[in-house]
Amino acid sequence: MGVSLEQFRQRVKQSGLMSGADLTAFETALDAPPETAEELARALVRKEQLTSYQVKKVYAGKGDNLVLGNYILQDKIGAGGMGQVYRAEHRRMKRTVALKVLPPDAVQDQTAVQRFHREVEAVARLSHPNIVTAYDADENRGVHYYVMEFVDGVDLSTLVKRDGVCTCRQAVGYLIQAARGLQYAHQQGVIHRDIKPSNLLVDRHGTVKLLDLGLARFDDGDVAHSAALTGTGAVMGTIDYMSPEQALDTKHADARSDIYSLGCTLWYLLTGTPLFGGDTVVKRIIAHREEETPSLSKIVARLGSHEPPPQLLTAVESVFRKMVAKDPDDRYQTAAEVIDALQACTASSSAHTVAVTPDRTKSDSDSHSDDNALQKLFNHVQSADTPTIAAPSAEALADDAEAVFPDTAPSGVLDQTMTSGLSRFRDKRQGGSIVSEVRNLVARHKKLSLGIAGSVLILLVLGAIANRPPATFDSIDPAPPRPVNPPPPEDAANIPSMAASPPATEHQPAAGLVFDGVDDYIEVPDWTYNASQPVTIEAWVTPAGDRHEPANLVSWLGPRWITLWRNSEQWGIGSVTSGNNRIIFALSTLVPGERIHIAGTWDGQDIDLFLNGRRQQTREPLAFNYGDGTTGLYIGGVPVEKLPSGHDGEDRFFSGILHSLRITRGTLYNTDNFSPPEVLTPHNDTQALYLFNTPVTDQAVDHSGQNHHGTIHGATWDAGD
């Protein structure tokens, strides 16, 4: 059963967000009194008395943790290995802040608690325009948290993914500001150790601010305490931006390591891709240590996204190459030197940054988003009117839903920040192939999560790097540049959400891989990822009209799995996560023969479905009882023997044309409306990318650089003419 109106009223009052008198006065002022909990919830959001996030948590019976000391949580805005971040408001000052909370499972880990407090101390030391300001820190009901400045903007990683690569002057302007913040931090004895685009925020005025000092080290002589928190031989940082010396000895990384990471960030801003590719963590670590640094000028020219003056690009490349020198002694020794060098690059024409627009701003269209988000919650709590499949009850939802506070579900893109014990493996290698050692280790630990397995692999290999013969530039097969998706149109946020069928695309017939709906499919044999982190699966596809039973377009199987599917009338998405098995159906009607962009997302808690860039209103989620299946990625269908236990035994082969498919870590689409990328391209978080615009035979080539090539069974390529 759903939540009654009186139950919802009691939950609002118990949450501490509104008093009984205030709630009564609010209802009295409405044009018509609410008759259901859903009507009252929507009214509270529309009249801006509560946020959509608060209403969802109160409705689910989790509202008692939305007030923390003097702060009221309004929305979840981020998450990482060291905690969850919320937008909050101070009760008396009415100041909007960002509030970071230590995850509940880390509270029992004394080292994690000490490291969290160490971050608080690091932030408290710093007061600079290019560093996020700390306001407060405390513990309440066993919850450790600290309060910082709320930056109304986006991080540079999101900015590049959303708007495309930066111009040369923009990138230099951003880096100069970041270097100013770093220089100040270094002067205060704080080494960041995790500089990367996602840890640099740019606000509406174009000001860059450094954040996330969770891995910071104090260069203040307190070596024993810092080493205790880091651990003997521990490896900490983000692989794609980590200096060679930090990978080998994290606890002694100094300011020059931060400069290396900042140089890798400059590369990303101008190219949209990490400095070094590689389909494994180990290969990328080795590349940072041994491979010759590729030419920034050549990559920027190949991208053709902008044409900087040749003299400017040459000067920037020179600075970049010195920032990322393999030997710390060959780099700039201080961030101040970096600032001087970058400013000299643009002495004749000033570098500049640009103000940015956050992903969403408050507008009339938000009412559509809030309504859709609330409707998803209301649907969760309603009983499904079907004799064979039961939807979760309100009580089950309260137990199974994302914990309101603290939030444990990961958000956004999975970060490869790792910690592990290197010393145990330093002297283990006695010769032989690094690759074979890695493969053997993967075989022994294949049930581990990607993050844990990646950490173990690092430990095994790093001790052997010094004995490995140096790579030559000729032997390097650099990954092709990864252009990013074009930005959505400015009016995309104002397109009203509709339950009706999305508009048909007007493109001419396109090339693609044709699946017959009988026994055609693609199998990706080396797909070992577990769908345990947020993910986006999207495709351009033209469905045929001769399929009446359910068919799986994409099946990511394993202990936790996700599938995009269709029947004769609808598109849908299903997921199995920690025993929470759900399927949702789009209310819009599937139109055979029309090319369409379909995207399914899982944010760590909820699944969403988008057709042609519009979030779909869906029927209430249905529960089901499938068990585990064979771990793997299947496209266009799945052989019956590979399907999860408890399956009905019917085949699930797709009938239609698949034009392209991309799988990405993190939720790419968080708004109700966006402009689907006409061409799917790889970027830093792409796990697999299949393009069928050119002839294929028996292999589906993965264009992401991850080498997840698939074997084609039966499907044939068509030119689409």
Secondary structure, DSSP 4 states (H G I P E B T S, - for coil): ----HHHHHHHHHHHTSS-HHHHHHHHHHSSS---SHHHHHHHHHHTTSS-HHHHHHHHTT-GGGSEETTEEEEEEEEEETTEEEEEEEETTT--EEEEEE--GGGTT-HHHHHHHHHHHHHHHH---TTBPPEEEEEEETTEEEEEEEPP-EEEHHHHHHHH-SPPHHHHHHHHHHHHHHHHHHHHTTEE-S---GGGEEEETTS-EEE---TT-EE-SS-HHHHHHHH-TTB--SBGGG--HHHHH-GGG--HHHHHHHHHHHHHHHHHSS-SS--SSHHHHHHHHHHSPPPPHHHHHHHH-S----HHHHHHHHHHHHHHT-SSGGGS-SSHHHHHHHHHHHTSSS---------S----TTHHHHHHHHHHHHHHHHSPP--SS--PPPHHHHHHHSPPSSS--S--SSPP-B---B-GGGTTT--SS-HHHHHHHHHHHTTTS-HHHHHHHHHHHHHHHHTTSPPPPGGG--PPPP-PPPPPPPTTGGGSPP-SSPPPPP-PPP--EEEEESSS-EEEETT----S-S-EEEEEEEEE-S---S-EEEEEEESSSEEEEEE-SS-EEEEEEETTEEEEEEBSSPP-TT--EEEEEEE-SS-EEEEETTEEPPBPPPB---------EEEES---GGGSPTT--S-----EEEEEEEEEEES-S--SSB----SS----TTEEEEEE-SS--SSEE-BTTSS---EEEES-EEE---
